[in-house]
Amino acid sequence: MLKPTVQTVMTVVVGVMLTVVLAAQETAQPEREAMYSRYLDFASYVTGGSVEPHWMADGSSFWYAEGAPENTVIHRVDPQANTQVPLFDTVRLRQAVAPLLGDEPPYQGLPFEEFTFIGDGEGTVEFTVADRAFILQLDSYVVTPSPAESQEEKSHLIPQIARSYPYDRRELVEVLSPDGRWFASLKDDDLWLRSPADGREVQLTTDGTEDYQWGSREYYSPNWASWSPDSSKLAVRKVDLRQVPKLPIVHWLGPVEEVEWIHLSYDRPAGGPMRQTELFIVDISSKRRMRVDTGREPDQALNLLGWRPDGAEVLFLRSFRDKKTMDLMAADALTGSSQIIVREAQETFVMGGWDSSGGGGHVHFFEDGERVLWLSERDGWKHLYLYDLEGHLLRRLTEGIWPVVRIIDVDEHAGWVYFTAHADPQRPYDTHLYRVSLEGGPLTQLTEGSGQHAVQIAPSKRFFLDTHSSVERAPVVELRRVDGTLVRTLSEANIDALRRELQWSPPEEFVVKAADGKTDLWGVLYKPYEFDLNRKYPVIEFADPNPGWTTVQRHFSPGAGWPGRRPPWRLLPQALAQLGFITFAVDGRGTPERGKAFQDVIYWDRGHQEIPDHAATLRELAEERPYMDLDRVGIYGGAGGGYTAIRALLVAPDVYHAAAALAPEVDLSEQWHEWYMGLPQENPEGWRNVSNTRLASNLEGKLLLIHGTSAFVGVSNTMKMVAALIQANKPFDLIVTPEEGIISGRYRLEAVRRYFEEHLKP
């Protein structure tokens, strides 16, 4: 019998060890898959930490529901008395409504979570159970069926869907006149009135067409129309789309293919014709309309802000194609002539372009009709300035090396401005509520605790609700006085199920240096539930760098106790980590909320600055975290993030090895990129360099392209990339999903997961 050699023994041992490791991995995989699915349903493991206030007649008290639907309780909170009591006697209400229903009401608590006070005072409510409306007298708990007329009166509150496709699910809002007689609405591209009393309709215009439409039904716009204070006139926009190319949406699944041509909320291609916006004042009684003179400059974007209290002037914002200026303007209601009140100007672009498309949170008019708050970035940081409506600067209200985020409210009587800002130099993305006197002076921070604070100020302006959290701290809802004094904690999120069933541990915030070696970049990193410091993990980056918004989620996980539910897409980074990846996101230079210089890095040079910052982030993270395997790095994103994912493979193949791009933009050909790139004829070299198709021959890693045929980022983007890759003889993978939008759909999320599992092998 031959004696085994040392090499033979070592081979056997290594083979046994490898078999054991592989067996352990196979055993762990079903558990990882289960954990991945649970993380995509993150919100269902969190209870509490969210309050939706419904303010009552005194302007300070409010009611809110919790425990829905199984054990609904509706609380009434009186901040002045610091009390919280049930608004309804659940037992009495269920007993009173049961005979009318003919059966026991559903669930165990209140059989509804919303209601309406009707009549004078707050002693009578209307609610709906099993699609039947009832009226309850709170003093006696007598319940009666609601008259059918009341349902008709409320029909205006039902959101109307402008279109039925995933790319354009926006609400079209009717606008009620101050005297309550009419709703201004849009119908078949024309302007109509509808009576809330009897449903009677009156047509105000007859010349609207799909390509030259009143109000612009193509995108949700709460300021599409504005009533004069005396309800005699209506200021309204009209949008001319006749020269703007449409996007073809092909419906493939019928017996015969059908093509629908639609206009998007932005125009394309870059350098091509753009929508022309006009502003009209319509007299309600005569139906006569007058066009406002907004100047002879072409390619204007006009956004209504409202009227002066005396009805003498209409106030609106005007910007142009390059977004280098934004004008606050006033138009005479009798003559239509207009004048500039305040002009905001930048050598690059004003307020990141997105912010200048409306006025909410950046402009505030005073009830006296004589003053306006203006948010300006003129010194490189967004700050508050007080003007009169003659255009004279009265005073600057805030200053410092930090940005105001949004004007929340103004208490003219007490003389305070309430706003959110990133004013903590140690945590530049934390959002707190502050206030400053209208007379100037020091600002006061009104919220506590690191992270993000979402604030709702009471109509009385005496109290506010503060919902706050961070990536590692679950949401808490507090009731505070407007001086910041805590009244009571209303709700705290319970995350016991997260810890128990998801083995959740907080994500890790990090700070690294940008590619310039000087600028701090902030991000968040996620680890697997079974994290082992001694293992090597492949890495996946979630990419969505954009001059108009930040990528990193800085509050508690999306959809968990935070105002506004988020889709599974935002939960994917944390879910993918559970499969055995390290995932992360970072906000590189060129993104907002860090000052103008930080954002302007990408001006006229998009595509060159972003990837070096992200590659530098990876390298620095891995220096301190040896468990990150930089030989297995993936990146994914949708739309603009899809552009970045593709570009990462093409310009940094030594760093990124696999990418998934969902409905990617390929060459940034949409017009809004002009704000940051200039017109193609002005910056031809920049536009040539920004295209991914010209770099197709650089592809070395694994690339997955996914596109929904109904995505508002046209399928032509992916087809151009496909053609370039074929021309370069480069292999790639392609998934086309019919009748779906950019990133919605669980199948596409699963495709991303499978792709990274196959090519990065966790």
JOKA-V885637 format. One record per residue. N is the residue number from 1. RES is the residue in three letters. PSI is psi as a letter, one per 20 degrees, with the letter a starting at -180 (* if undefined). Layout:
# JOKA-V885637
n = <N;N>
res = <RES;RES>
psi = <PSI;PSI>
This chain:
# JOKA-V885637
n = <1;2;3;4;5;6;7;8;9;10;11;12;13;14;15;16;17;18;19;20;21;22;23;24;25;26;27;28;29;30;31;32;33;34;35;36;37;38;39;40;41;42;43;44;45;46;47;48;49;50;51;52;53;54;55;56;57;58;59;60;61;62;63;64;65;66;67;68;69;70;71;72;73;74;75;76;77;78;79;80;81;82;83;84;85;86;87;88;89;90;91;92;93;94;95;96;97;98;99;100;101;102;103;104;105;106;107;108;109;110;111;112;113;114;115;116;117;118;119;120;121;122;123;124;125;126;127;128;129;130;131;132;133;134;135;136;137;138;139;140;141;142;143;144;145;146;147;148;149;150;151;152;153;154;155;156;157;158;159;160;161;162;163;164;165;166;167;168;169;170;171;172;173;174;175;176;177;178;179;180;181;182;183;184;185;186;187;188;189;190;191;192;193;194;195;196;197;198;199;200;201;202;203;204;205;206;207;208;209;210;211;212;213;214;215;216;217;218;219;220;221;222;223;224;225;226;227;228;229;230;231;232;233;234;235;236;237;238;239;240;241;242;243;244;245;246;247;248;249;250;251;252;253;254;255;256;257;258;259;260;261;262;263;264;265;266;267;268;269;270;271;272;273;274;275;276;277;278;279;280;281;282;283;284;285;286;287;288;289;290;291;292;293;294;295;296;297;298;299;300;301;302;303;304;305;306;307;308;309;310;311;312;313;314;315;316;317;318;319;320;321;322;323;324;325;326;327;328;329;330;331;332;333;334;335;336;337;338;339;340;341;342;343;344;345;346;347;348;349;350;351;352;353;354;355;356;357;358;359;360;361;362;363;364;365;366;367;368;369;370;371;372;373;374;375;376;377;378;379;380;381;382;383;384;385;386;387;388;389;390;391;392;393;394;395;396;397;398;399;400;401;402;403;404;405;406;407;408;409;410;411;412;413;414;415;416;417;418;419;420;421;422;423;424;425;426;427;428;429;430;431;432;433;434;435;436;437;438;439;440;441;442;443;444;445;446;447;448;449;450;451;452;453;454;455;456;457;458;459;460;461;462;463;464;465;466;467;468;469;470;471;472;473;474;475;476;477;478;479;480;481;482;483;484;485;486;487;488;489;490;491;492;493;494;495;496;497;498;499;500;501;502;503;504;505;506;507;508;509;510;511;512;513;514;515;516;517;518;519;520;521;522;523;524;525;526;527;528;529;530;531;532;533;534;535;536;537;538;539;540;541;542;543;544;545;546;547;548;549;550;551;552;553;554;555;556;557;558;559;560;561;562;563;564;565;566;567;568;569;570;571;572;573;574;575;576;577;578;579;580;581;582;583;584;585;586;587;588;589;590;591;592;593;594;595;596;597;598;599;600;601;602;603;604;605;606;607;608;609;610;611;612;613;614;615;616;617;618;619;620;621;622;623;624;625;626;627;628;629;630;631;632;633;634;635;636;637;638;639;640;641;642;643;644;645;646;647;648;649;650;651;652;653;654;655;656;657;658;659;660;661;662;663;664;665;666;667;668;669;670;671;672;673;674;675;676;677;678;679;680;681;682;683;684;685;686;687;688;689;690;691;692;693;694;695;696;697;698;699;700;701;702;703;704;705;706;707;708;709;710;711;712;713;714;715;716;717;718;719;720;721;722;723;724;725;726;727;728;729;730;731;732;733;734;735;736;737;738;739;740;741;742;743;744;745;746;747;748;749;750;751;752;753;754;755;756;757;758;759;760;761;762>
res = <MET;LEU;LYS;PRO;THR;VAL;GLN;THR;VAL;MET;THR;VAL;VAL;VAL;GLY;VAL;MET;LEU;THR;VAL;VAL;LEU;ALA;ALA;GLN;GLU;THR;ALA;GLN;PRO;GLU;ARG;GLU;ALA;MET;TYR;SER;ARG;TYR;LEU;ASP;PHE;ALA;SER;TYR;VAL;THR;GLY;GLY;SER;VAL;GLU;PRO;HIS;TRP;MET;ALA;ASP;GLY;SER;SER;PHE;TRP;TYR;ALA;GLU;GLY;ALA;PRO;GLU;ASN;THR;VAL;ILE;HIS;ARG;VAL;ASP;PRO;GLN;ALA;ASN;THR;GLN;VAL;PRO;LEU;PHE;ASP;THR;VAL;ARG;LEU;ARG;GLN;ALA;VAL;ALA;PRO;LEU;LEU;GLY;ASP;GLU;PRO;PRO;TYR;GLN;GLY;LEU;PRO;PHE;GLU;GLU;PHE;THR;PHE;ILE;GLY;ASP;GLY;GLU;GLY;THR;VAL;GLU;PHE;THR;VAL;ALA;ASP;ARG;ALA;PHE;ILE;LEU;GLN;LEU;ASP;SER;TYR;VAL;VAL;THR;PRO;SER;PRO;ALA;GLU;SER;GLN;GLU;GLU;LYS;SER;HIS;LEU;ILE;PRO;GLN;ILE;ALA;ARG;SER;TYR;PRO;TYR;ASP;ARG;ARG;GLU;LEU;VAL;GLU;VAL;LEU;SER;PRO;ASP;GLY;ARG;TRP;PHE;ALA;SER;LEU;LYS;ASP;ASP;ASP;LEU;TRP;LEU;ARG;SER;PRO;ALA;ASP;GLY;ARG;GLU;VAL;GLN;LEU;THR;THR;ASP;GLY;THR;GLU;ASP;TYR;GLN;TRP;GLY;SER;ARG;GLU;TYR;TYR;SER;PRO;ASN;TRP;ALA;SER;TRP;SER;PRO;ASP;SER;SER;LYS;LEU;ALA;VAL;ARG;LYS;VAL;ASP;LEU;ARG;GLN;VAL;PRO;LYS;LEU;PRO;ILE;VAL;HIS;TRP;LEU;GLY;PRO;VAL;GLU;GLU;VAL;GLU;TRP;ILE;HIS;LEU;SER;TYR;ASP;ARG;PRO;ALA;GLY;GLY;PRO;MET;ARG;GLN;THR;GLU;LEU;PHE;ILE;VAL;ASP;ILE;SER;SER;LYS;ARG;ARG;MET;ARG;VAL;ASP;THR;GLY;ARG;GLU;PRO;ASP;GLN;ALA;LEU;ASN;LEU;LEU;GLY;TRP;ARG;PRO;ASP;GLY;ALA;GLU;VAL;LEU;PHE;LEU;ARG;SER;PHE;ARG;ASP;LYS;LYS;THR;MET;ASP;LEU;MET;ALA;ALA;ASP;ALA;LEU;THR;GLY;SER;SER;GLN;ILE;ILE;VAL;ARG;GLU;ALA;GLN;GLU;THR;PHE;VAL;MET;GLY;GLY;TRP;ASP;SER;SER;GLY;GLY;GLY;GLY;HIS;VAL;HIS;PHE;PHE;GLU;ASP;GLY;GLU;ARG;VAL;LEU;TRP;LEU;SER;GLU;ARG;ASP;GLY;TRP;LYS;HIS;LEU;TYR;LEU;TYR;ASP;LEU;GLU;GLY;HIS;LEU;LEU;ARG;ARG;LEU;THR;GLU;GLY;ILE;TRP;PRO;VAL;VAL;ARG;ILE;ILE;ASP;VAL;ASP;GLU;HIS;ALA;GLY;TRP;VAL;TYR;PHE;THR;ALA;HIS;ALA;ASP;PRO;GLN;ARG;PRO;TYR;ASP;THR;HIS;LEU;TYR;ARG;VAL;SER;LEU;GLU;GLY;GLY;PRO;LEU;THR;GLN;LEU;THR;GLU;GLY;SER;GLY;GLN;HIS;ALA;VAL;GLN;ILE;ALA;PRO;SER;LYS;ARG;PHE;PHE;LEU;ASP;THR;HIS;SER;SER;VAL;GLU;ARG;ALA;PRO;VAL;VAL;GLU;LEU;ARG;ARG;VAL;ASP;GLY;THR;LEU;VAL;ARG;THR;LEU;SER;GLU;ALA;ASN;ILE;ASP;ALA;LEU;ARG;ARG;GLU;LEU;GLN;TRP;SER;PRO;PRO;GLU;GLU;PHE;VAL;VAL;LYS;ALA;ALA;ASP;GLY;LYS;THR;ASP;LEU;TRP;GLY;VAL;LEU;TYR;LYS;PRO;TYR;GLU;PHE;ASP;LEU;ASN;ARG;LYS;TYR;PRO;VAL;ILE;GLU;PHE;ALA;ASP;PRO;ASN;PRO;GLY;TRP;THR;THR;VAL;GLN;ARG;HIS;PHE;SER;PRO;GLY;ALA;GLY;TRP;PRO;GLY;ARG;ARG;PRO;PRO;TRP;ARG;LEU;LEU;PRO;GLN;ALA;LEU;ALA;GLN;LEU;GLY;PHE;ILE;THR;PHE;ALA;VAL;ASP;GLY;ARG;GLY;THR;PRO;GLU;ARG;GLY;LYS;ALA;PHE;GLN;ASP;VAL;ILE;TYR;TRP;ASP;ARG;GLY;HIS;GLN;GLU;ILE;PRO;ASP;HIS;ALA;ALA;THR;LEU;ARG;GLU;LEU;ALA;GLU;GLU;ARG;PRO;TYR;MET;ASP;LEU;ASP;ARG;VAL;GLY;ILE;TYR;GLY;GLY;ALA;GLY;GLY;GLY;TYR;THR;ALA;ILE;ARG;ALA;LEU;LEU;VAL;ALA;PRO;ASP;VAL;TYR;HIS;ALA;ALA;ALA;ALA;LEU;ALA;PRO;GLU;VAL;ASP;LEU;SER;GLU;GLN;TRP;HIS;GLU;TRP;TYR;MET;GLY;LEU;PRO;GLN;GLU;ASN;PRO;GLU;GLY;TRP;ARG;ASN;VAL;SER;ASN;THR;ARG;LEU;ALA;SER;ASN;LEU;GLU;GLY;LYS;LEU;LEU;LEU;ILE;HIS;GLY;THR;SER;ALA;PHE;VAL;GLY;VAL;SER;ASN;THR;MET;LYS;MET;VAL;ALA;ALA;LEU;ILE;GLN;ALA;ASN;LYS;PRO;PHE;ASP;LEU;ILE;VAL;THR;PRO;GLU;GLU;GLY;ILE;ILE;SER;GLY;ARG;TYR;ARG;LEU;GLU;ALA;VAL;ARG;ARG;TYR;PHE;GLU;GLU;HIS;LEU;LYS;PRO>
psi = <p;p;p;p;r;h;h;g;g;h;g;g;g;g;g;g;g;h;g;g;g;g;g;h;g;h;h;h;g;h;h;g;g;g;h;g;h;h;h;i;k;g;h;i;j;p;q;a;j;p;p;o;p;o;q;a;h;i;i;g;q;r;q;q;q;r;j;q;i;g;l;p;p;o;q;p;p;n;h;g;i;l;q;o;q;p;h;q;o;g;g;g;g;h;h;h;h;g;h;h;h;j;r;p;q;r;a;h;b;q;j;r;j;q;r;p;p;q;a;q;a;l;i;p;q;p;r;p;p;l;j;p;p;q;p;p;o;h;h;i;k;p;p;q;q;p;q;h;h;h;h;h;h;j;h;i;i;o;q;p;p;g;r;j;q;h;i;l;n;q;p;o;p;q;o;p;q;h;i;j;h;q;p;p;r;p;p;l;j;r;p;r;q;p;p;i;g;j;j;q;q;p;p;h;q;j;j;q;r;h;i;m;q;p;h;n;j;i;q;p;o;i;k;h;q;p;q;q;h;j;j;i;q;p;p;q;q;p;p;o;j;h;i;p;q;r;p;p;o;p;o;i;i;r;h;p;q;q;p;p;p;q;q;r;i;r;r;q;r;p;i;a;q;r;q;p;p;q;p;q;p;p;p;g;g;i;j;q;q;p;p;p;o;j;r;i;p;r;l;q;p;p;p;q;h;a;q;q;h;i;j;h;q;p;p;r;q;p;r;a;g;i;k;i;q;p;p;p;q;p;p;p;i;h;h;i;q;r;q;p;g;p;p;p;q;q;h;e;q;p;k;j;g;g;h;i;i;b;i;p;i;i;p;p;q;q;h;i;j;i;q;p;p;p;o;q;k;h;j;i;p;p;r;p;p;p;q;r;j;i;j;p;o;g;q;p;h;q;q;r;m;q;q;p;g;q;p;g;r;p;n;h;g;i;k;q;p;p;q;q;r;m;j;o;h;h;n;i;i;p;o;r;p;r;q;q;q;i;i;r;a;q;q;p;p;i;q;q;p;q;b;p;o;p;p;o;p;q;h;i;k;i;r;q;p;o;o;q;r;a;h;i;p;q;q;q;p;q;p;q;r;i;j;i;p;p;g;q;p;h;p;p;p;o;k;g;h;g;h;g;h;i;l;p;q;q;r;p;q;r;p;r;q;r;i;i;j;h;p;p;p;q;a;p;p;q;r;q;h;k;p;o;h;i;r;p;p;r;p;p;p;o;p;l;p;q;i;i;r;q;g;p;o;j;a;r;p;q;i;n;j;p;p;o;q;q;r;h;g;i;i;g;g;h;g;h;h;i;i;k;q;p;q;r;q;q;o;r;q;i;r;a;j;j;r;g;h;g;h;i;h;j;p;j;k;q;i;h;h;g;g;h;g;h;h;h;g;g;g;h;g;h;h;i;n;i;i;p;o;j;i;n;p;r;q;q;r;q;d;h;h;h;g;h;g;g;h;g;h;h;i;l;i;i;g;p;i;q;q;p;o;p;l;q;p;g;j;l;i;q;h;i;i;h;h;i;i;r;q;h;h;h;l;h;g;g;h;g;h;i;p;h;h;i;j;h;i;i;p;h;a;p;p;p;p;p;p;p;i;j;q;i;o;q;h;h;g;h;h;h;g;g;g;h;h;g;h;j;l;p;q;r;q;p;p;p;o;q;k;q;b;f;i;q;p;h;g;h;g;h;g;g;g;h;g;h;h;g;i;i;m;*>
